[in-house]
Amino acid sequence: MSITKLEIPPPTMEAAQAKAEAEVILSISQAFAVTSHEEFLGANAELQSIKKKMREIENKRKELKEPILEAGRKVDDLFKPAL
């Protein structure tokens, strides 16, 4: 088995932007109080939007992390016969 060069993706602007957006959403949501049915409906719609964004961010994290995990598995496989 041979070792191949690992291509690690560079940090993306996407991650920095997602963090900035999350911080803004958090600060707005902490100051928000629902006092009517209409506000409840709006907050619910916003929550659905936030959950969708969370799934997108998690999928991107997994996409970026997978090559690193794969490289770790390959290193483990290299040493498995010796251990």
C-alpha positions in Angstrom: 0.0 0.0 0.0 1.4 3.4 -0.8 0.7 6.8 0.8 -0.8 9.4 -1.5 -0.8 13.1 -1.0 -3.9 14.3 0.9 -5.7 17.2 -0.6 -7.2 19.2 2.3 -9.6 21.9 1.2 -8.7 25.4 2.3 -11.0 27.2 4.7 -13.8 28.7 2.8 -15.5 32.1 2.9 -18.6 30.1 3.1 -17.7 29.0 6.7 -16.9 32.5 7.7 -20.1 33.9 6.2 -22.2 31.1 7.9 -20.6 32.0 11.3 -21.3 35.7 10.8 -24.9 35.0 9.8 -25.4 32.7 12.8 -24.2 35.4 15.2 -26.6 38.0 13.7 -29.5 35.6 13.9 -28.7 34.7 17.5 -28.5 38.3 18.6 -31.8 39.1 16.9 -33.6 36.0 18.3 -32.4 36.7 21.8 -34.1 40.1 21.7 -37.3 38.8 20.1 -40.5 38.2 22.1 -43.6 36.6 20.6 -46.7 38.4 21.8 -49.3 37.5 19.1 -50.4 34.8 16.8 -49.0 36.6 13.8 -45.6 37.0 15.5 -45.7 33.3 16.3 -46.3 32.4 12.6 -43.4 34.7 11.6 -41.1 33.2 14.2 -42.1 29.7 13.1 -41.2 30.5 9.5 -37.9 32.0 10.6 -37.2 28.9 12.7 -37.8 26.7 9.6 -35.4 28.9 7.7 -32.8 28.6 10.4 -33.1 24.8 10.6 -32.6 24.6 6.8 -29.5 26.7 7.0 -28.2 24.5 9.9 -28.6 21.4 7.7 -26.8 23.1 4.8 -23.9 24.1 7.1 -23.7 20.6 8.6 -23.6 19.1 5.1 -20.8 21.4 4.1 -18.9 20.6 7.3 -19.2 16.9 6.5 -18.1 17.4 2.9 -15.0 19.3 4.0 -14.1 16.8 6.8 -14.6 13.6 4.9 -11.2 13.7 3.1 -9.5 14.1 6.5 -11.3 11.2 8.0 -10.5 9.1 4.9 -6.8 10.0 5.3 -7.0 8.9 9.0 -8.5 5.6 7.9 -5.7 5.0 5.4 -3.1 5.7 8.0 -4.8 3.2 10.4 -4.9 0.6 7.6 -1.1 1.1 7.0 -0.3 0.3 10.6 -3.0 -2.4 11.1 -0.7 -5.3 10.0 2.0 -4.1 12.4 -0.2 -3.9 15.4 
